[in-house]
Amino acid sequence: ALREWAYGWTYQNSAERTQALHRWQHYYNWHRPHSGIGRITPMARLKSANNLLTVHT
């Protein structure tokens, strides 16, 4: 998280960095493949939790 979100971009201040956290968390959980779980996203791994998959925006 520190490398990709907190220090991966230049922010004007801490408030701007905090605002970016929600977007980064969405990307990290829904769109970014993770090598530790077979290059899939964490949410794709939760196929048994279909109710979670319906809230994706």
N, C-alpha and C positions, 0 to 999 in steps of 0.2 A: 504494500500500500504506500509506503513512504516513497519508494523509487518511482512508482507509476502515477501516483496521485499528488502527494504532498510536494515532492521535489521534481516531478516530471514536467511541470509547467511553471511559468513565471506568473506570480500573482502580485497584485498591487498591495495587498494586505491580508491579514488572517481571515477577515470576514469574507473576502472574495474566495479564498481557499476553502473555507467552510461551505460556502454556497455550491462549490464545484463537487463536493463530496457526494451528494445524492446522485448526480449524473454518473460519477465514476463508479459508485457501488452498483448502479443498475448495469452499466457496461460489464463490470467485473463478474457479476453473477449470471447475467443473461446472455452475453455475447462473447466474452473472452474465453477461448479454449484453455483448459488447464492440463498441463502435461501429466500431473499426478493422478488424474482420473481418466486417462485415455484420450486426451485432447478434446474433451467435450466440456460444455459449460456446466456449472453446478446445478442450474435449474433443469437442464436436460437430463441430469442424473436422477432427478426426482420424478420420474415418470409415474410412479405409483401415487404421487400427490397431485393429481390432475386439477384439483381446485386451485392450487398455486399457479399452475400454468395458464389458467384462464385470466389472471389479473395482469398479464404482461402488456405493457404499452409501448 
